[in-house]
Amino acid sequence: MSKPLLNDKIQSPPARKSKPSKPSSPPVRVFALGGLGEIGKNMYAVEFRNEIVIIDAGLKFPDAEMSGVDYIIPDIRYLIENKSKIKGLFLTHGHEDHIGAIPYVLRQIQMPIYGGPLTIGLVRAKLEEHRLLDQSDLRVFHENDKYSFKHLAVHFFRTTHSIPDAFGVVIETPYGPIVHTGDFKFDFTPEDKPADIHKIMSLGRRGVLALLADSTNSEREGFTPSERTVGLSILKQFQESPGRILFATFASNVHRLQQVVEAAIQTNRKLAIVGRSMEKVFTIGQELGYIRIPDGMLIDVKTVNRYRDHQVAIICTGSQGEPNAALTRIASGSHRSIQIHPDDTVIFSSSPIPGNTQNVNRSIDLLMRAGAEVRYGSILDIHTSGHGCREDLKLMLSSLRPKYFVPIHGEYRMLLNHRQLAKDVGVPENHVYLLNIGNTLSLFRNGARKGRNIPSGDVYINNGELRTHEKELLEERVQLAHDGVVIAAMTLNRETRKLIAGPELITRGFVYMQDSKPLLRRAEAMLRKHLNKAGEQREYDESAWEQMTTSTLNRYFKRELGRSPYIMPSIMEI
């Protein structure tokens, strides 16, 4: 059978409303606990009878308004309630948005974890850091392995991404295979092994029940550029840099790290590694043979100043402007071993993650103020995405020819664009399901429909602890940051229900008290009048007084200033 071209239409039956099988035939259920309508926090599952197979367990980084939050992970209540059904967690690759939640999940559910060699290496290091390695069950799979359970079976196909050992996952069900692509692009001149297009097309010829596919670059035209072009651009940057080179990229981008090693070899530079996560990946990458560096080339960062500037390249974390990352500390002058020299060249080999642009720009400005030349942006060709653009996505759809399609891994507009691509290549419109986190899709032998929702949401990580009610605290923090706080302190005679002292208003972050004394005195007088009147009319109730204090002051400040500070009543009873 000939390979389908990109513009070939998927041969599917005419679009008509599917009729599910009889109720006696149980559905295969597909659902996501993260990764839909967002970038990050990827976690998906397939369930049939008494078996659940989980794909990925990632985290998401907080936005600027989430003060006090380190990470966000999926709410796994449903999995905890059904942990006896779980057959294993299968990992598509080793990026944080796919493996970052594993330590927190393992604290609540014990299960085997399957992944490629590099992925398991990264997970092992992560669990060792969390002191969970002894109680974990890590299993390395290879592309031709298959794991069979009573009803479901799992096997894999190799894909191309920005990290080695990236795989698509195939879950064999009684009604046909369900395919999860993982993060992918079609790179025909890859730095590592190419995607297994033959296995992908073989699946398509067999017939795919449902496809869950990466939507990240569904808005971008064409194919995603090859990593090979980036390697040539990196070498050119090294050749054109007269002094030291500081190269910032994602620690997990192992292909990029090897490209830097090769550029350093060709320009006779020693290499120093800065940043704990970068050091960890470098060590694991060398052990598995993905990073190949000559003996004597790697130097300790503390010895960098013993060499001439043109003899040194430094690979560091901080390409996203993270506050505690190595490059950010170098830029601010707070790093113990490295300070910016006048002829330094800093290369950013990454694109800002949505929400990180401000932090990246701040780092660039600080580096330029310190005297470095900073090179960044797509015009330099020193970064390419690991996610497929529209033609890559169409090729995957055309090759697999799914009966049903669920776009995943992306913000809502990305999912919408991917849905349209599926329709363009011939998937019937009513066979494309746009799901939200917690929605379920019930698949039958001859039909599909949306099923009941399951518990879902966000869990916040703060100092390594799970905070399930952090959302309410975040709302209070946002209000405090925007409008400040007003403390209403008063002393009350509980028996007579009369104020003995106060109310006295103390503000923080709302108005400058020295300039606002008349405003606050009027507010105190009005509140005193309302509270004394309430004391004369009814029995004392602390919660009622607190509510009256809050509502009275909110109305007053809204009328006078158009603002609603956080009101904090403080009532002392005697």
N, C-alpha and C positions, 0 to 999 in steps of 0.2 A: 504494500500500500504506500503511495507516494506521500511525502511530507506535506502538511497543509501550509499554504502560504499565508502571510499576515492578513491579506485581504479576503482569504477564503471564509465563507460563512460556515459556522458550525451547523452540521446537519442535525436538526432537532425536530420533533413532531410539532405540528401547528400549535400555537399558543392557545390553550384552553384551560379552564379551571380544573386543577387536579382533584381527583377524588381519593381520599385516603382509604387504605385497606380497612377491613372490618376491625372493630374494636378488639377482637381476640388476637390480632396481630400487633404485638407491642412496637412502638416506634423506636427508632434510633434517634436520640436527642443530641443536638449540638448546641453549645452555649459558650458565652465568653464571660469571664469575670474581670476582664480588663482588656485594653487595646482597641476598643471601639469608640470612635468619637474623641480620641486622644492619641498622643504620641507617647508610648511607653506603657508600663504596667501590663505587658502582654500575658494573658493566661486564658487558655481555651480548653474545652473538654468535649469528649464524645462519650455518651452513656447508652448502654443497651442492657436491659434486664438488670442483673446484679453486678455489672462491670462498668467501671469508669476509667478511661484513659485521659490523662491530662497532658497538654502540650504547653510547655514554657511556664515560668513563674517569675515575672519581671517586676521591676519597680519603676517609679516615675519620680522625677525631681520636682520639688515644690516651686511655685511661682513666687514673685517678689512679695506678695501680700501674705504669704503663709509663714509668718514669723514663728520661730521655734520649732518648725518641722524640718526634719532631715530628709526623709523619703516618704513616698506614698506607695502602698502595696495594695493588692486586691483584698477584698473582704471574702474570706473562704469559709463562711459559716456553713454553706450548703455542703462543701466537701467534708468538713468536720463531722456534720450530721450523717454523712454517707461514707465515712472513711473505710468501712469494711468492704466497700465495692471497688476501691481504688486499686488498680493493677500496677500503676507506675506513673512517674512523671518523665516525659520524653522531651528532650531539649533540642531545639533546632540549631542553636549556635550559642556562643559564649558572651554576647553583649549584655550589659547590665539590665537593659529593658526586657530581657528574656530570662535572666538567671538571678537578678539582684534580690528577689524576694525569697529565695530558697531557704536561707537560714531562719527566717521568721515563720515560713510554712512548716519546716521540719520540727520546730518547737511544738507544733500542734498536731501534725500528722506524720507518722512514720511510714515510709514507702520507698521502694527502689527508685533510683534516679538514673536515667539512661542518657548518654550523650556521646558525641564524637570525642576523640582523644584530647584535643585542645580544650574543648568545652568542659570535660570532666576534670582536666588539670586545673582550670580556673575555678571550678566549683570546689574542688578539693582545697585549694588555697583559701577560698572564702570561708569554708566551713572550719578549717583549722584556725583561722583568725577568730571565729565566733565560738571556738572550743566545742564544736559539734561533730568533728570528724569521726570520733570513736563510735558515735551512735548512728552513723549514716551508712547507706547501702548504695555505693556508686558503681555503675556498670558501664563499661565502654562498649559502644557498638561501632560496627563498620558498615559500609554502604550496602553490602549484600546480606547482612544479618536480618533475621526475622524472629519475632517473639509472638508465640501463639498462646492464647488463653482459651477459656471454654467457648466464648461466643465471638470474641474479637481477636484480631491479630494485627501486629504493627511491623512495618518494614519501611525502607527509606530510599531516597534518591539524592545524589549529590547535587548541590546548587553552588552558584558563585555569589559571594558576598564580600564584604570588606574585612572578613576574618576567616581563617581556614576552618575546615571541618564544619561547614554550613550544610544543612540537610533539609529537604522536604520530608514530611512524615505522611505515610499512607496507613490509614486504619481500615482494615478489611472488616466489613460488617455483613450480616446475612443478606442485606439488600444491595450490596455493592460497595466499592471502596470510597472512602472519604479522604480527600487529599488536602493537607495543609502545606503551603509552599514554604513557610518560614520567610525570612527576608532574602530576596534574590534579585539578581539581574542576569542577563545573558552576556557574558564577556567571552568573546571568541579568541582573545589573546590574553588569557588570564595569567596572573603570577603563580597560581597554584593549579590544581587539577580543574578541568572544565566541568561545567554542569553536565549531568548525564541526560542529554537530550533524547537518547534512544530509549532509555527507561521511561522517561516522561511520555514520549509518544506511544510506547507500548501500553502504558496505562490508559491513554486516550483511546486506543483501538479496542481495549477490553471493555471500556465504558466506565466512566467515573460518576458515582451517584451525586456527590457534592464536592465543590471546590471552595476552600477558604484561602484567599490570596492577598498578599501584601499590597497595600494601596498607597504607600507613602508618596511615590512620585507620579501618581495618576494624573496630575495637572501638567506634567512636563512632556513636551513633544519629543519624538525620536527615541533612539536607544541611549542608555547611559554609557558614557565614554569608558573605555577600557582602563584598567589599572596600569597597563603597560605605558600609556601616554604620560601618566603621572610620574613614573620612574624616570623617564627622559627629562621631564621638566625639573624634577628634583636635582638631577645631576647638573643641569644647566645653572640652577640657582647656586649650587655649591661652587661651580667653576667661576661664577661672577661675584663671589663674596670675598673681599680682601682680608677680613679679620675673622673673629670667631663666629660660628653659626650656632644659634639657639633654635632648635626645631621643635615646634609644639604640635602635637597631634593626639588623637585618642589613644590611650594606652593599649586598648584591645585591637587596634588596627595593625595586626602583625605583618601583613604584606607591606604596609607603609614603613614599618620599622626596618624590614629587610632592605627595602629600597634605599633608606638612609644609610644603612651599613654599606651597601654597594657604592653609593655616591662618596662616602667617606674613604673607602678603599681607593677609589680612582683619583681622589684629590689629596691622598696622603695625609689624612687627618686622624688623630686619635679620637675616641668616642667616649663620652661620659654620660651616664644615665642619672637623671634627677627626678625624684617623685616615687613614693612607695609603690603605687599601682603600676607605674612604668617598670620599676625594677622587678616586680613580681611577674609581669607578663614576659619580660625579657628572659628571666630565668626559665619559666615554663616553656617558652618558645624555643630556647636553645636545647632544652632537654628532649623536646619532641622533634627537633631538626627543622623547624620552620624558620628559625633565625640562625644564620650561619655567619660567625664572626671569627676572623683569624686570631690566633693566640697573640697576646701582647697588645692588641688594638684597644681593648677596653681598659679605661683608666678610672681610678677613684675620683669622684668630684672634688675631693679635698686637694688633689694634686694638679688640678687644671692650670693653676697659675705658674706651674713649673715649665709650661710649654709656651712657645710663641703663639700669638692669637691665630695665625693662619694655619696652625697645626691642630686645631681643636674644633670639634663639633659636639654639641650638647643636645641630647634628646630629653625633653621635659614634658611633664603634664601641665595643664593650664590653658589648653586651646579654647576652652569655653569661659575663661575669665573667672573660674571658681575661686572664691576668696582665699582658701587655704592651699591652693595648688602651687607647685614650684614656680611656674613662670609669673604668677601674680605676686608672689613674695619677692622674686627677683626684680620685677618692675617697680615695686614700692621701696626697694632698698633694704628689705628686712631678711633676705636670705643669708644664712651664716657663711656660705662658701663662695657664692657667685654674686658679683656686682657687674652692672653694665659698663662696658668699655666703649670709647668713642667710635671705633670701627666695627662694632658688633652688628651682625645681621640677624634679625629675628624673623622666622618663617612660620606663619600660621597655616598648617595643612589640614584645615577642617572648615566646615561651614557652621555658623552659630545655630545651636538648637533653638527652636522657637522659645522666646522668653529670655534667652541669654545674650541677645545682641548688645544690650546696654553694658553688661559686664565685660564682654569682649572689647567693645569700643573703649571702655575705661582702661583696660590693660594696654591696649595699643597706644593710647594717649600718654600713659605713664612711661612706657618704653621709649617713645619718641622724645619726651621731655628729658629722659635720662641720657639721650644722645644716640640711641640705636636707630638703625634703618630697619623699618618693619615692612615686610612683604606679606600681603594677604589678598584674598579675593579671587574670584573665578578666572580673572583675566590671566593669571599666572599659570593656570593648569596644574596646580600643585595639590589639588584635591578633586576626587570624583566620588559620587555617591555610591553606596553599596546597594541601593534600591533601584529596581527597574523603572524606566520611564514608560511612556504609553505604548511604544512598540514592543518593549519587553513584555509588558502585561498582556498585550494582544497575542503575542507568540505563545505565552503560557496558556491562555484561554483556548487558542486555536489547537494547540497540541493535546490538551487534556480533554477538551470537548465535554465539559460537565453537564449533567442533567439539571442540577441546581447550583446556584452560585451565591456565595456570601462574601462580599468584600470586607476585609479586616485590616487591622494595623494602620490606623490613620484617623485624622480629624474628619468631622462629618463631611466637609466639602470634598475631601479626598475619596471617601467612600462613595459619594454621589457620582464623582467623575468615573470611578471604576465601574460602577453600575452601568453607566452609559456606554463605556467601552465594551462591556459584556454584551449589551444589547446590539452594539454596532457589529460585533462578529457573529451574531446569530443566536445568542441565548434568549429564549422567550422572556418577555418582560415579567410575566407572572412567575417565572422560575428564578428570579433574582430577589434575594431577601436582604433588606437593609435592617440589621438588628442593632439594638442597644445592649449595653452591658446588663446582664440579668435576664434578657429575653431568651427563650428557647425555640429552636426550630426542630419540629418533629418530622422525621423522614420515614416514609413507608416504602414498600416495594413499588407501589404505583402512585405515589403522591407525596405531598408535603404540606405542612401548615404550621403556623406559629402556635406554640404551646403555652403552657402557664409559665409565668415568670418565677425566678428563684431569687433568694436573698442575694444582694450584691451591694457594692459601694466601695468606699475608700477606707483604708486603715492607715493612720499616720504613725510614723516612726520618729520618736524623739529620744535622743540619747540611748538608742538601742532598745527602747521599750515600745510596745504596741499601745496606741492610744485610740480606742474606738470612738470616744466622744470628743475628740479634738476639734471637730467641726464647729461645735458651739463655742469653744474657746477661741477659735480663729475669728469667728464673727465678732466676738467681743474685742479682740485685738485690733481688728480693722476699724471698728467704731472708735476705739481709744485713739488710734493713730490719726483718724480723720477729724474727730470732734473733741477729743480730750475727755476729762472726767471732772465731775463736780461732786464733792463729798459734802453732804448735809449732816452736820453733827449737832446733836441736841440731847438734853437731859430732861427726863419726864418723871413726874410723880405718878406712879402707877395707880394709887388709890384715888387721887383727885382728878387724874387725867389732864393735868395742867403742865405746861412747859415750865421748868425751873430755870433752864439756860438754853440759849439758842432759839431757833436754828442758826448756826454759823456755817457759811458756805466757804469751802476751800477748793480752789480749782488747780488743775494741772493739765497743761496742753490745750486749754480752752480759751481763756482770756488772760491777759496780763493783769494780775490782781491790783497792782499799784495804780494802774490807769482805769480800772473798772470798778472802783469802790462804790460809786453811786448806783451803778447797775446791780451790783450784788446786794447792797443794802435794801434796795427796793424789792428784790427777789426774796430776801429774808423776811421782810415785813409782810409781804403777801402770803408767804408760806406759813408764818406764825399765825396769821389771822385764820387761815383755812384749818390749821390743825387744832387751834383752840376751839373753834366752832364745832369741829368734829368731836372733840372731847366732851363738850357740853351735851351733845345730842345722842351719843351712843356709848356702849361699853368699849373699853380699850381693847384693841386687837392689833398686835404688832405688825402683822402682814398688811392689814388695811392701812395703817399709818405709813408704812413704807411705800405702798402703792400710791397713796395720795401724794406723798412727797415727790415721787418720781413723775407722776402725771402733771402735777401743778408746775413744777420747775420746767419740765419739757415744754409745756404750752407757753410758759413765759419766755423762755429763751428762743423758742421758735418764732414767736411774735416779734421779739425785740431784735434778734440777730439772724434769724433764718437758719439756725443751727440747733442740733439736738445732741448735746453731750451725753456721755454715760453718767447717769445719776446713781450715786451710791449713798443711801441713807445709813446713818450710824446713830442708833437710838440707845442711850444709856438709861436704864430704869432704876429708880430708887424708891 
